[in-house]
Amino acid sequence: MNHSEHILVTIKKFAELTGLTEEAIRQYRKKGQWIEKIHWVKAPNGRIFIITKAAYAWMQGSVA
């Protein structure tokens, strides 16, 4: 895998990039539609980061 496959952004930034609301993104996580370590990760400081490649693939109906 190359570096571009591991671009991580905050929920706020991903919302800006996609037009999804921050709440919608949080609900995808909460409901298990987005899976930890596939679509998102939790940093040691507790912040949530979205794995952009996987989240975009999910939005397009593909497997990451």
Secondary structure as the mmCIF struct_conf table of DSSP 4:
data_model
#
loop_
_struct_conf.conf_type_id
_struct_conf.id
_struct_conf.beg_label_comp_id
_struct_conf.beg_label_asym_id
_struct_conf.beg_label_seq_id
_struct_conf.end_label_comp_id
_struct_conf.end_label_asym_id
_struct_conf.end_label_seq_id
HELX_RH_3T_P HELX_RH_3T_P1 HIS A 3 HIS A 6
STRN STRN1 LEU A 8 THR A 10
HELX_RH_AL_P HELX_RH_AL_P1 ILE A 11 THR A 18
HELX_RH_AL_P HELX_RH_AL_P2 GLU A 22 LYS A 30
TURN_TY1_P TURN_TY1_P1 LYS A 31 GLY A 32
BEND BEND1 GLN A 33 TRP A 34
STRN STRN2 GLU A 36 GLU A 36
TURN_TY1_P TURN_TY1_P2 LYS A 37 HIS A 39
STRN STRN3 TRP A 40 LYS A 42
TURN_TY1_P TURN_TY1_P3 PRO A 44 ASN A 45
BEND BEND2 GLY A 46 GLY A 46
STRN STRN4 ILE A 48 ILE A 51
HELX_RH_AL_P HELX_RH_AL_P3 THR A 52 MET A 59
TURN_TY1_P TURN_TY1_P4 GLN A 60 GLY A 61
#
